[in-house]
Amino acid sequence: MTALAGIWRFGQTADVDGDCRRMLEVQRDYANSSPRIERLGPAALGCALYKLLPEDAFDRQPYLDLPSRRVMLADVRVDNREELLGALGLGPGHDTSDSELLFRAYSAWGDRLYDRVVGDFAIALWDEREQSLTLARDHAGQRPLHYHIGDGFVAFASMPEGLHALEIKRAIEPSELALFLTGVRRRGGGTFFQDVAKVEPGHFLTIDRSGIVGKRFWHMPAGEVRFRKQEDYVDAFREQLDRATRARLRGSNGIAAAHLSAGLDSSAVAATAARVDPGGRIVAVTSAPRMGFSGPVPAGRIADESAYAAETAALYANMEHIVLRSAGRSPLEAIEADADLFQQPIAQPCNYTWMSALNGAAAGGGARIVLTGASGNLTISAGGPRVLADFILAGRWLSWWREARSSVGTSGWRLRGVLASSFAPWVPQPVWKALRRLGPGDYGAADLSLVSPAWHAEVEALLKAEARASGGEEGSRLSRWRMLQTADSGNYRKGALARWGIDERDPTGDRRLTEFCLSLPPEQLLSQGVNRRLARLALADRLPESVLHGPRGYQFADWYETISRSRVQRQVARLRESSGDDTVLDLDRLQHLAASWPDRGLASLDVIGTYRVALLRALAAGAFERAVRQSPVHPGSGKSGVAGQAAKL
């Protein structure tokens, strides 16, 4: 990984070198090498490398090409190195860093580079002749890149704090925080800070004196993958997963950690890592509740997945299995300790609590790489009732009828849910909301209950805009693609590097694997009532039967044992003391929930949605808001802004 920074001031005499150095200095936690800066005309670009790959020994960026008057930086891991080396006429194993490889590729192909590179990247290119700055991020946003357009200058940095080292005030964007409280991720380039924007995943943008031009380079795959035999689908799935996992083991130095649960995604990644690197050591870490826990969990879920994970680990001689029990760790402590680590609030405090413990254990065991299956639900193990809509969108009504009927009996789905999911693309939003209220509850649904009443109207308008942006006829394929675009894990990846020295890598989010999974015909995801059909067939060569067809886990099942009513009340009281009159939090509602902390019904969707999800998310938002309010504010006019200042370039 690499910390990036750069600034373009409209005048040759400005101290852009000093500006760039300050921006890198505040991002030093993301680097283990000295910063390097290149000035070309009125712009300076710099980076500080965190060496993780073998080829990082050859990294000499920033790369300057004097004939073309261009400078390039890249925070990158290229996963199709050999392919690019061959296309550029370089021999296999050439002593070229990944960043230099991108520089050579841009010189050869220009903006077509983004369609040819596979991997995680954030790129910055200054063209002095054109007086333009180009910024780009990979398809899934695994590497962050932020920017600011001000009066007389443009600046960019990996993380917002790099920009705040300049004369840019550090203040929360309240509308973004209010929307966060609902659990909805907004599309676009907004961030949690005023006057700071981000490059959207799968986009590149060019900034010049006339303004900003952005362009999407990663699109929803067109058409379907079609093979003659079922075995061909299985072989292709395995090939894609093997390649994606092998690429993310580069630089592991013989040891890598992996999350391992009873689910298909993490199990598939950990097992595949052990298979493709038989000489390496895979430290598989499983989160589990305290010993002896027997508390309630949602229907159809299991609290302790360690026995299932152990069955997977037992299949591989090079896999070391570690069970990490909760041991009283509390999400209340986690969100306070790391309130501003990611320069955005922690979205899922319970998940973050156990994941941070796993990262700590991995780092303590000597691993620098942790493999996850974070995108798996949207790629390798996609399925569920929403797939039924894909049959209808394809005009395959007979297949839809057969699968709908089979799913009610075989998968245990309710008829009401099957019909609602099948026709969701055509149901008006008000009707869809009414149908959801008739159901058993959904702790992932948008909720304004913890948003300050003063912000309800604005947030409702934002939610309607997001609903309109999702389009009309949207089946599971398009909805999964949209969710992959909004997940945007870049800040979390950088935070994990700063906190634990860990590089989190997700094979299930690989671009080629993702495009393959999004192109699968619906019968590969759902057939004869068998959900996740292809995944179960393809993973049969590497996972035990108990995991392939076992129950779903419920991680951090003993979360409520680590939280007391009094602790929540104290945390809410702290928020009331530190919050200003303009807070987006409904502090009265928070106080009421804290006083009404439940003693029963802890496995119901209503309690989970209200307390485990919404309340803890609001406390995380409040902790982030307090951290920003209490931190030093860099001097600035407060008059600049990304949207409003583009025309002033």
ABEGO torsion letter per residue (X at the ends): XBBBBBBBBBEAABBAAAAAAAAAAAAAAABABBBBBBBBEABBBBBBBBBABAAAAABAOBBBBAAAGBBBBBBBBBAAAAAAAAAAGBBBGBBBBAAAAAAAAAAAAEAAAAAABBEBBBBBBBBAAAGBBBBBBBAAGABBBBBBBBBGBBBBBABAAAAAABBBBBBBBAAAAAAAAAGBBBBEABBABBGBBBBBBGBBBBBBAAEBBBBBABBBBBEBBBBABAAAAAAAAAAAAAAAAAAAABGAGGBBBBBBBABAAAAAAAAAAAAABAABBBBBBBBBBBBGBABBBBBGBBABAAAAAAAAAAABAABBBBBBBAGGBBAAAAAAAAAAAAGBBBABAAAAAAAAAAAAAAAAAGBABBBBAAAAAABAABEEAAAAAAAAAAGBAAAAAAAAAAAAAAAGBBAAAAAAAAAAAABBAAAAAAAAAABAEBAABBBAAABBAAAAAAAAAAAAAAAAAAEBBBBAAAAAAAAAAAAGAAAAAAAAAAAAGBBBBBAAABAAAAAAAAABBAAAABBGGBBGAAAAAAAAAABBAAAAABBBBBBGAAAAAABBAAAAAAAAAAAAAABBAABABBAAAAAAAAAABBABGAABAAAAAAAAAAAAAAAAAAAAAAAAAABBBBBBAGABBAAAAAAAX
